[in-house]
Amino acid sequence: MDPDDEVAFEFVPVIRQYKSGRVERLHHVHPVPPSVDAATGVTSKDVTIDAVTGLWARLYLPDLSTRPCGGGEDGRLPIVLYFHCGDLVVGTASDAPEHAFLNRLAARAGALAVSVEYRLAPEHPVPACYDDAWSALLWATTAAADPWVRDHGDAARVFVLGFSSGGNVAHNLTLRAGSEPDRLLLPGGARVEGMALVHPYFLSPSCDTAAGKEWLRGKLAELWVFACGGRTTGSDDPRVNPLAEGAPSLRRAGCRRVLVCLAEDALVAEGRAYHDALLASGWAAEDAELLDSRSADHEFHLREPESAKALLLMDRLVALITGN
């Protein structure tokens, strides 16, 4: 059989790779260009972060003619570093549902959002996504990064937000920001103030599998190994299992507040266990919050943004960012 036709790995409806190395992405995205959003007044644009790696981001600036609720006394806006979903192998910062979500979030929170187009596996195996996240954090906290960041962003109020696999990236980034050697690399005065994990992608064999989700749970475990190019210990890898033996204590997360959001999906038990582990590591309950949106499913906030549970999720994210 032609190696260009023989499947080496397959996860329908997400991705397929052939033995020749050819990759077929089955999950279709709907990219939209940056724009001025008529509904919210938010303006977006795409910027290059690292021309060598191809790292870029989409910036979202709220309407400054009205005082945004997140603005400080000096008028500067909190910076929200956002990581999209896609199992680390698909997705884009320009996908229409997440673009619309960030327009709403930037407007409601009065925040400057930076949606990161991190590199995807298998062409760029893990840890490329984590390296890109770190580069984006350093870029976003440098005054000369971009005129919007320089003139309007508050590097002392950075919030890291990730959805699904983006939540995995957000966790690993915030943990790195809390490690002593790397803390010194952040520009003077920069700080990750808070982290929000929306239906995060973690794996743990000690967590119960939701009924009827066994096949999906197994494929997600296979997908992690695939995204790492086979260079992983699987569900014992602390990068995907923050509860693994020898994993860094969650007390070291380099932020002041955390919001963990759950939905009715295959990995809800891991999300709850993560929150429990935060509290067990010494986080105060008021600083490590949990929002359980079951029975709503994994993408409800993108698909049904006006639903009661999606509006509540948005309210909690805004409260985290604004401190209200």
Buried (B, 14 or more C-beta within 10 A) or exposed (E): EEEEEEEBBBBEEBBBBBBEEEBEBEBEBEEBEBEEBEEBBBBBBBBEBEEEBEBBBBBBBBBBEEEBBBBEEEEBBBBBBBBBBBBBBBBBBBBEBBBBBBBBBBBBBBBBBBBBBBBBBBEBBBBBBBBBBBBBBBBBBBBEBBEBBEBBBBBBBBBBBBBBBBBBBBBBBBBBBBBEEBBEEBBEEBBBBBBBBBBBBBBBEEBEBBEEBEEBBEBBBEBBBBBBBEEBEBBBBBBBBBBBEEBBBBEBBBBEBBBBBBBBBBBBBBBBBBBBBBBEBEBEEEBBBBBBBEEBEBBBBBEBBEBEBBBBBBEBBBBBBBEE
